[in-house]
Structures are given as C-alpha cells and as structure tokens.
C-alpha cells in the first residue's frame, strides 16, 4: 500500500479590488498574513510566506502564534535578501516581547538580524508612504489587540471658496487665510481578531474603501464558541456589512473545517442582494480566480475599444 501524500499547504488567496490587491493566507488557528502590496504593508505575518517579504511594514494585530510566528524569519530574510530592515508595528504591550524574541535569536544563530519594532497605541498613527498613514484602534480579543486603518490625507480647497477666481484665492492667501482643508480618506481597514463592538462602528472603519474582517464562526449553534474565543460569528459580520460603505469586504479567518462551497452558499443566502457583489472570502480560490479572469477580460475589452476609437 502506497503512503499517503503529505497535506498540502493552503493556496494563497488573491483579490483585486481596484486599485488594490488583497492577497494572503488566513486559516483560523493556523496562519494569518494578509498583504496589500500597493500600500507596502502586511497585516499580521503568519509563518512569513515568501510574498510577505516584499512589504517593508508589518502591522501586527496581536501576539497569537498563528498571526505572529514568522516575525523573526521576516526580519532575517529581508536582511539576507538585501531588502532593507523590516518594521513591525504592534500594540505597546507586546513590543518588549518581540524585542526578547529577536534577542533570543541572536543567541541561537550567533548573529544579529537588523530589525525595527514600533509600538503604536490605539488612536496613534504613523506615516508609511507619502501622505498615507496607518492608525491603530483598540479591539477586543483574548489578548491585547489592535486593528488598523490605512488612510490618505489630501489637501482640498475649502468648500466655501469654491467658484472664486484664482486672483481672489491668491489675495486671501496673501492675507494669511488658509484656503484649503485636510481630508482623511480611509483606504483599507483590517480588524484582526475581535468580537463585535462599538470599535467596529467608527467612521474610519465603516468608511474604508476595503474592509478586511474576520468571520471565524458560521454555524447557527456556534455563537457561544465565538463569544468564548472573542471572535466574530457570521451574524455579527452581517451587521457590520449592513453599515459598511466599503466597495470590497473581505472575510478572513475561517476554520479549515469550514467547507468553502457550503460557506459561500450560506453567506450569499444571508446577504442582502445589493451586498453580494462586494463581499468576498479571501480563501475561496475558485470563485476569486473566476472573478479575476472576468476582470482581465473586461480590461482587455476596454483596451481594445480604446484602441479602436483612436485608430
């Protein structure tokens, strides 16, 4: 009798929600690492798959091993491959623990991997790209935890000055008046592991263009289990979806025991018709691949039509 093949690792999930890609692996209790490459960031680091190395920033939601096991490897491999020192952004409570882990690796390897750890308290923020910032917000899990919002700050002419001639605006500016206002545009929100609560009804969470939200439990009888582990049930997620203005909502952290076909049907049946097109399961590879192929075909048709129009 032939031996059984080894179990296969989960295939990386991939979604294109213009203009951003959302890609990664998220299986409850095993590994969560979700990258938005255009924003130079990974949310959590899982076991640090190869694609995660390209992100100079890792926003760590909490210290559970399925979300944080790859920290040391992330720092080491970025240095080994000449990619620059990586930065892990974390809750202040776990900053020292990460420092301790990296010191332990110095003793084990007899060498030091460059690393940077930044503690970001709830409501604190830091710039990660030009005019693009990361803000932490408090969440509620079994250990200290934070979620993150990536947002852009844009300068715009004050609404009450719209329509004024350029000469008038210049005159106001010479008189010392501020003729612009700063707008915050929430781009991506990542909740991490958390229970339902007011922290998920913030304007920057509900107003994000992309909402990446955990949905660990789905079965009707599992609401108590969700509460014990301080995770969210599908019923909780549906309430957030109804409030969210996101163009794309990405469900993560489903259990390996969850059958994807059944999960997709259960979610689609529970959603309002107007929400179905914007809700996706990160690890639903077959559905996401078909969606991306449609996007490619549509993009090709637009390019062809554009070429024909200019010929």
Secondary structure, DSSP 8 states (H G I E B T S, - for coil): ------------EEEEETTEEEEEEEETTTEEEEEEGGGTEEE--TT--GGGGG-SEEE-----HHHHTTHHHHHHHHHHTT----EEEE-HHHHHHHHHHHHHHHHHHTS----EEEE--TT-EEEEETTEEEEEEE---SSS-EEEEEEEEEEEE-GGGTT--HHHHHHHHHTT---EEEEEEEEEEE--S--SSGGGSSHHHHT-SEEEEE--B-SGGGHHHHHHTT--BHHHHHHHHHH---SEEEEE-B-TTS-HHHHHHHHHHHS-GGGGGGEEETT-HHHHHHHHHHHHHHHHHHHHHHHHHH-
